[in-house]
Each structure stands twice: as structure tokens, then as C-alpha cells.
Amino acid sequence: ESINFGNYYAIVIGVNDYLHLSKLNTAVNDARHMAKVLEEDYGFNVKFLENATRSEIMGAIYVLRKELSENDNLLIYFAGHGSLDKEIDMGYWHPVDSEKDNPSNWIPINSISSQLIAFKAKHIIVIADSCYSGTLVRGIVPVKESSLDEAWIKGLLKTKVRTAMSSGNYEVVSDFGILQGNTWFTGSIIKVLKENKDIILGDQLYDKIKKIVKLNSDQSPLYANMFAAGSEGGDFIFVRK
């Protein structure tokens, strides 16, 4: 192993049992299966948050912000309700304690992006299986680079990466199962990660899942550099154990 990919960390969040919003069916299952594949097949150190509050989610992100060094990699996964405030074009994630007409416990997607600016970790990917999650990547140049020779990968490792993969753009995304009760989006990510034997870039993962998702649902997943999160381009690298 001449390439040092650094350590991999993940915060994986799944919310089903909303206190004030309609309950979901697959989000916790999606998150649990995602955590399992990351931990077992890719060696991620996973912090798993089930039915988490806003303060638990932001607190977990903040703890890692203090801990991670520049050689580390971070993945943040969220499955749960999302919403869009059309008047200010702002997308939100809904933690378990969200209330319908009171945004005080919602998580504005741009507050995730702004936290990521402060991370020393070079490589960060956010994966969101929630409605309106396309606001993570709004109007940003897609990630498009795919060669896997060693020199190129070493170059990639030096580049600051902040990418996001979302289950849809500005539409409501479906909450029903395919593979073992996962959504099409999360189910396909897990399937592709399990089938991968070596290194797979975020862009290659996206290429494979978007075909499956588009064929089986009316969603159009997106993958791109995050807006205003300090990304210098490049891509996230998944390395099979």
C-alpha cells in the first residue's frame, strides 16, 4: 500500500419516529444498513444517530470538527424528512424534534455547509436521502473526473473535497423499500458499495446508482461539489478494506 488514504469517519443519521411530523418507514433502516456497509466493508469509524434531535446532530458534527486532522475523511449521511422554504430558497433537514411551523429545531442545509468549511479533513461527502436535498448542490459544477492511476489518486488526496450526493433535486422523494426495505437511492448505494472490490470514487458510485434510481422511481439523484463549503474540486474516494 504505497498510498495513505487516511482514516475514515462517518456520522450516519436516520429519523423515523418524528414527534410532531408524519413518521417515516425506511429512514432508520436505511441509515442502519449504510452504517453497516461503511463500518464492515470500508473501515469507517461510524457514529450512528437514530431518531436524533437537532442538538445531537449538530453536536456530533462539531465534535468531529475538533477531532479530525487533514488526512482524515468524513461522510455525513442523513435519511429523514426534508423541506424547502421557497421564499428564501432554503432547504432543511428535519431532526426528530422538528415542528411544522416552527423552524427553531430544523437544520438549514447551508449550516451543514458552513460547518464543513472549518473542518481540517480534506475529504468530506454528504449523502442525503430526503426531500429537497438538491439544495445541497444547487447550481454547482458536477464532479467529473475518473481515472484511477496512482499519480492521479495521490493528486486527488491533496485536494480539498466537499461533495454532496442527494436522492433528488427539488422534488419530494419516496419513502418505500426495495432491497431489504431500503429506498431506491440508499439501497443502490449500498448495493454498489458492496459489489465494489477496490477503490471507487464518488462520481463512479453516482454514475452507477443514478441509472438504477431513475429506472425505478421518479427521482433524479444529484452529485456535485457543495456550494460555499470550501471545496476545491476533486472527489471523495471509497477504499474497500
C-alpha positions in Angstrom: 0.0 0.0 0.0 2.0 3.0 -1.2 -1.0 5.3 -0.9 -2.0 6.6 2.5 -5.8 7.3 2.3 -6.0 8.4 5.9 -8.7 7.4 8.4 -12.4 7.3 7.6 -15.2 8.7 9.8 -18.9 8.8 9.4 -21.9 10.4 11.1 -25.0 8.4 10.0 -28.4 9.7 10.9 -31.8 8.1 10.4 -35.1 9.5 11.6 -38.4 7.7 11.5 -40.2 8.4 14.8 -41.0 12.1 14.4 -42.6 13.7 17.4 -44.6 16.3 15.5 -44.3 15.3 11.8 -45.6 12.2 10.0 -43.5 9.1 10.8 -41.3 7.5 8.1 -40.9 3.8 7.3 -37.4 3.2 6.0 -35.1 6.0 7.2 -33.7 4.3 10.3 -33.3 1.0 8.3 -31.6 2.9 5.5 -29.2 4.5 8.0 -28.5 1.3 9.8 -27.6 -0.6 6.6 -25.5 2.3 5.4 -23.6 2.3 8.7 -23.0 -1.4 8.5 -21.5 -1.3 4.9 -19.3 1.6 5.8 -18.1 0.0 9.0 -17.7 -3.6 7.9 -16.6 -3.2 4.3 -14.8 0.2 4.3 -13.4 0.5 7.8 -15.2 3.7 8.7 -15.4 4.7 12.3 -19.2 5.3 12.5 -21.2 7.5 14.9 -24.8 6.2 14.4 -27.7 8.5 15.4 -31.2 7.1 15.4 -34.2 9.5 15.8 -31.8 12.3 16.7 -32.5 15.8 17.8 -31.0 18.9 16.2 -28.6 19.3 19.1 -27.4 15.7 18.9 -26.8 16.0 15.1 -25.0 19.4 15.3 -23.2 18.3 18.4 -21.8 15.2 16.6 -20.7 17.3 13.7 -19.0 19.8 16.0 -17.1 17.0 18.0 -15.6 15.7 14.8 -14.8 19.2 13.6 -12.5 19.4 16.6 -11.0 15.9 16.3 -10.3 15.3 12.6 -7.0 16.1 11.1 -6.2 17.0 7.5 -5.6 13.4 6.4 -9.0 12.2 7.6 -12.1 11.6 5.5 -15.7 12.2 6.7 -19.0 11.1 5.4 -22.3 12.5 6.7 -25.4 10.6 5.8 -29.0 11.8 6.6 -32.2 9.9 6.0 -35.4 11.7 7.1 -37.8 14.5 6.3 -36.6 17.5 4.4 -38.4 20.6 3.4 -37.9 23.7 1.2 -38.7 27.3 2.2 -39.4 28.6 -1.3 -39.4 32.3 -0.3 -35.7 32.1 0.7 -34.8 29.1 -1.4 -33.5 27.3 1.6 -33.5 23.5 2.1 -33.8 22.0 5.6 -33.2 18.6 7.3 -35.8 17.7 9.9 -34.5 16.1 13.1 -36.8 14.1 15.3 -37.9 17.2 17.3 -38.9 19.4 14.3 -42.3 21.1 14.5 -44.3 22.0 11.4 -44.4 25.8 11.7 -41.5 26.4 14.0 -38.1 26.2 12.3 -36.1 26.5 15.6 -35.2 22.8 15.5 -34.8 22.4 11.8 -31.3 22.2 10.3 -30.7 24.6 7.4 -28.7 22.8 4.8 -26.3 25.8 4.5 -25.5 25.4 8.2 -24.1 22.0 7.4 -22.0 23.5 4.5 -20.7 26.3 6.7 -19.6 23.8 9.4 -17.6 21.9 6.8 -15.5 25.0 5.9 -14.0 24.8 9.3 -13.0 21.1 9.1 -9.3 20.3 8.7 -10.3 17.0 7.0 -9.5 17.2 3.3 -12.2 14.9 2.0 -15.9 15.2 3.0 -19.0 13.8 1.4 -22.6 14.5 2.4 -25.2 11.9 1.3 -28.9 12.9 1.9 -31.9 10.7 1.3 -34.5 13.3 2.0 -36.9 15.6 0.1 -35.5 18.8 -1.5 -31.9 17.6 -0.7 -30.9 19.0 -4.0 -30.3 22.4 -2.3 -27.1 20.9 -1.1 -25.6 21.2 -4.5 -27.6 23.9 -6.1 -26.2 25.2 -9.4 -22.8 23.8 -8.8 -20.4 22.2 -11.3 -20.8 18.4 -11.2 -17.8 16.3 -10.2 -16.4 14.8 -13.3 -13.0 13.1 -13.1 -12.4 9.4 -13.4 -9.0 7.9 -13.8 -7.6 5.6 -11.2 -3.9 5.7 -11.8 -1.7 6.1 -8.7 -0.3 9.6 -9.5 -3.8 10.9 -10.2 -5.2 9.5 -6.9 -2.2 11.0 -5.0 -3.1 14.4 -6.5 -6.7 13.9 -5.6 -5.7 13.2 -2.0 -4.1 16.7 -1.8 -7.2 18.5 -3.0 -9.8 19.7 -0.6 -13.1 18.0 -1.4 -16.6 18.9 -0.2 -19.2 16.9 -2.3 -22.8 16.0 -1.8 -25.0 13.3 -3.2 -28.7 13.8 -2.9 -31.6 11.4 -3.5 -33.4 14.0 -5.6 -33.3 17.6 -6.7 -36.3 19.8 -5.7 -38.8 17.0 -5.6 -40.4 15.0 -2.8 -38.7 11.7 -2.6 -40.4 8.4 -1.9 -40.2 6.5 1.3 -40.8 2.9 0.4 -38.5 0.0 0.1 -36.5 -2.0 -2.4 -33.6 -4.0 -1.2 -34.3 -5.2 2.4 -36.6 -2.3 2.9 -34.3 0.5 1.8 -35.2 3.3 -0.6 -34.1 3.0 -4.2 -31.4 5.7 -3.5 -29.9 4.3 -0.4 -30.5 0.7 -1.5 -28.5 1.2 -4.7 -25.6 3.0 -2.9 -25.3 0.0 -0.5 -25.5 -2.4 -3.4 -22.8 -0.7 -5.4 -20.5 -0.3 -2.4 -20.9 -4.0 -1.6 -20.1 -5.0 -5.1 -17.1 -2.8 -5.4 -13.8 -4.7 -4.7 -11.2 -1.9 -4.7 -11.4 1.8 -4.9 -14.5 3.7 -6.1 -14.8 7.4 -6.5 -18.0 9.3 -5.5 -18.5 10.1 -9.2 -18.3 6.4 -10.2 -20.7 5.5 -7.4 -23.1 8.2 -8.6 -23.0 7.0 -12.2 -24.0 3.5 -11.2 -26.8 4.5 -8.8 -28.4 7.2 -10.8 -29.3 4.7 -13.5 -30.9 2.3 -11.0 -32.8 5.1 -9.2 -34.1 6.8 -12.4 -35.3 3.4 -13.8 -37.2 2.6 -10.7 -38.6 5.9 -9.3 -39.4 9.4 -10.4 -36.3 10.8 -8.7 -33.2 12.3 -10.2 -30.3 12.0 -7.8 -27.6 14.7 -8.0 -23.9 14.7 -7.2 -21.7 17.8 -7.2 -19.4 20.0 -5.2 -21.1 21.6 -2.3 -21.8 25.3 -2.5 -19.9 27.6 -0.2 -18.2 24.7 1.7 -14.6 25.3 0.8 -14.4 22.7 -1.9 -11.5 22.8 -4.4 -13.0 20.2 -6.7 -11.7 16.7 -6.8 -13.7 13.8 -5.5 -14.3 11.5 -2.5 -12.6 8.1 -2.5 -14.1 5.0 -1.0 -11.4 2.3 -0.4 -12.6 -1.3 0.2 -11.0 -2.9 3.2 
